[in-house]
Amino acid sequence: MSQPGTSEDLGDVAAVAKPAPGGTLAEYLAYEHAAGRPAFLAPDGTHAWIQESRGVLMRFPIEHAGPPDSGFLRYLLRQRGIWLGSYLVEGTDSQPSNCIDYICRDPNYHLEALSPRARRDIRRG
């Protein structure tokens, strides 16, 4: 019996989905358009905005952390069916970071092993 989310659980993916595109950002956008998904190249050509979920565009590549073009964001949000743009920016003095990702490499780590105070702080976070 396969575990949910494993490749065994997915069946023959190659029979259902085309291979992921490689190459340039323009080729990736063409792939997204061919699949019927909204995708927009930024005016400076360094990144794109692709559909993350219904009504949500995400800046791609994800690690592109420069400030977004506010005029282009307004253009994107005027597109039919687009309600939100999601992107990362590096924190500044005027706009400090508001998120921290913690990656734990301990395979035995779990919330129940922490002190009650630590569990409370994690849940509040």
C-alpha positions as CSV (number, residue, x, y, z in Angstrom):
1,M,0.0,0.0,0.0
2,S,1.5,3.4,-1.0
3,Q,1.7,6.4,1.3
4,P,-0.4,9.4,0.3
5,G,1.7,12.0,-1.5
6,T,4.3,9.6,-2.7
7,S,5.1,8.9,-6.3
8,E,3.5,5.5,-6.0
9,D,0.3,7.3,-5.0
10,L,0.3,9.4,-8.2
11,G,0.1,6.6,-10.7
12,D,1.6,7.2,-14.2
13,V,2.2,11.0,-14.0
14,A,3.9,11.0,-17.4
15,A,0.7,9.8,-19.1
16,V,-1.2,12.7,-17.6
17,A,1.1,15.7,-17.5
18,K,3.7,17.0,-19.9
19,P,7.3,17.3,-18.6
20,A,8.1,20.5,-16.8
21,P,9.5,23.2,-19.0
22,G,13.1,24.2,-18.9
23,G,15.0,26.9,-20.6
24,T,14.1,30.6,-20.4
25,L,11.6,32.5,-18.5
26,A,9.8,33.3,-21.8
27,E,9.5,29.6,-22.5
28,Y,8.0,29.0,-19.1
29,L,5.5,31.7,-19.6
30,A,4.5,30.2,-23.0
31,Y,4.0,26.9,-21.2
32,E,1.8,28.5,-18.6
33,H,-0.3,30.3,-21.3
34,A,-0.6,27.0,-23.3
35,A,-2.0,25.4,-20.1
36,G,-4.6,28.2,-19.8
37,R,-3.0,29.8,-16.7
38,P,-2.4,33.6,-16.4
39,A,1.3,34.5,-16.6
40,F,2.8,38.0,-17.0
41,L,6.4,39.0,-17.7
42,A,7.5,42.0,-15.7
43,P,8.5,45.1,-17.7
44,D,12.2,44.7,-16.8
45,G,12.1,41.0,-17.9
46,T,13.8,39.7,-14.7
47,H,10.8,37.9,-13.3
48,A,7.2,36.9,-14.0
49,W,4.0,36.7,-12.2
50,I,2.3,33.3,-12.4
51,Q,-0.8,31.8,-11.0
52,E,-0.3,30.3,-7.5
53,S,-3.9,29.6,-6.8
54,R,-7.2,30.9,-8.1
55,G,-7.1,34.7,-8.2
56,V,-3.6,34.8,-6.8
57,L,-0.4,35.7,-8.7
58,M,3.0,34.8,-7.3
59,R,6.3,36.4,-8.4
60,F,8.6,33.9,-10.0
61,P,11.3,33.0,-9.4
62,I,10.3,33.1,-5.8
63,E,13.7,34.2,-4.6
64,H,13.5,37.5,-6.6
65,A,13.3,39.9,-3.7
66,G,13.7,43.3,-5.3
67,P,10.9,45.8,-4.8
68,P,8.0,45.2,-7.3
69,D,7.0,47.8,-9.8
70,S,3.9,49.5,-8.3
71,G,2.5,50.5,-11.7
72,F,2.8,46.9,-13.0
73,L,1.2,45.6,-9.8
74,R,-1.7,47.9,-10.4
75,Y,-1.9,46.6,-13.9
76,L,-1.9,43.0,-12.7
77,L,-4.6,43.6,-10.1
78,R,-6.9,45.1,-12.9
79,Q,-6.8,41.8,-14.8
80,R,-10.0,39.8,-14.7
81,G,-10.0,37.2,-11.9
82,I,-6.8,38.5,-10.2
83,W,-7.3,39.5,-6.6
84,L,-3.9,39.2,-5.0
85,G,-0.2,39.4,-5.8
86,S,2.2,37.5,-3.6
87,Y,5.9,38.4,-3.4
88,L,8.9,38.5,-1.1
89,V,11.0,41.6,-0.4
90,E,14.0,42.0,1.9
91,G,13.3,43.9,5.1
92,T,14.4,47.5,5.4
93,D,14.4,50.0,8.3
94,S,11.1,51.5,7.1
95,Q,9.6,48.0,6.4
96,P,11.1,45.4,8.7
97,S,10.8,41.7,7.9
98,N,7.7,40.1,9.3
99,C,8.3,36.4,8.8
100,I,11.0,33.9,9.8
101,D,11.2,30.4,8.5
102,Y,12.8,27.9,10.9
103,I,14.0,24.6,9.3
104,C,14.7,21.8,11.7
105,R,17.0,18.9,10.7
106,D,16.2,16.8,13.8
107,P,14.0,13.9,12.6
108,N,12.8,13.4,16.2
109,Y,11.6,16.9,16.6
110,H,7.9,17.3,17.3
111,L,5.8,19.9,19.1
112,E,4.8,17.6,21.9
113,A,8.4,17.2,23.1
114,L,8.7,20.9,23.8
115,S,8.0,22.7,27.1
116,P,4.4,24.0,27.5
117,R,5.7,27.6,27.3
118,A,7.5,26.8,24.0
119,R,4.4,25.1,22.6
120,R,2.3,28.1,23.6
121,D,4.7,30.6,21.9
122,I,4.8,28.5,18.7
123,R,1.0,28.4,18.5
124,R,0.7,32.1,19.2
125,G,3.3,32.8,16.4
